[in-house]
Amino acid sequence: MTQKPNLARHAGRLLTAGAVALALGAGMTQAANSAPGEAVAVGAEAKVQPKVQPKAQPKKPKFQLPFECGTAWQLNTWGHNPALDIVVHRNTGSDGKKMRASAAGKVASTYWNKGSGNTVQINHGGGWFTAYYHLKDKHNKYVKKGDKVQSHTQIGRIGSSGGTGWAHLHFEQRYKKGATSTAEKDRVPVYFNGKKYTGSGAEWKKVISHNCSKPKPTRWCTYKVVKKVHKRSWAGTKYASEGTLSKGAKVTLGQNGTSSPGGQLWQRAKLTGGADNKGPWVRGSSQYVKKVSPSCR
């Protein structure tokens, strides 16, 4: 005799199994939607998901314009942003102008290319590189692969070598983790003195170089201005004016004997400004300023 199935008992078992499945499913959904590092209860146990920390990009070097301190330059991205094309302010003629390294580092390569012409690439460490195109002289005239350079080291002169018909510096900053050399695909937005210069078709008509050697005054003295005198971004009349000091004004000047050009004495003013943000420079001769005695410290 065939026994009939107990339908009530069978239905109870199905309902119990369904409840378990739903509970597990809910736990799995909660785990999937929870933030990393949160404790998630699944059944009677709490599971902790490991928190993944994002990898920080190595600190960017303090890149500067690759030219003499206090000089003024025009920057354009044209159609190859984030790379820059650089000429002197007002584009009065850049051919043969001296170029410096943008920051301290080690020369990764120097070479000739039919497009970039005489080219230098510098490794600044931490995956950061700079590239300099269209140099006037042979690529290894001033530096060669493996040379250590400082920000004031001359690495070449502006020219028009390679696939260009005008004298300018094509400049790139690049990043590639763990690399010993880089290519154009590795270029990134350019920074000078902590400021970002990027954007398609962008232009900056006057940017002052802060690539300075930073002389340190040894003594500060108070002076009285006897003739209106310009505050310059660096020691020399060729550098940009940052305004004037009027006759009768008192100013504290640093005594470090910097002479340029033609043996003229220049002194650092204890004021805001200067190409290196350490203060502007003024003519230090008695024609312009007179020491207030006793005033030195």
Summary of the structure (lengths in Angstrom):
residues: 297
radius of gyration: 32.2
end to end distance: 119.2
largest distance: 130.6
contacts: 879
relative contact order: 0.13
helix: 11%
strand: 38%
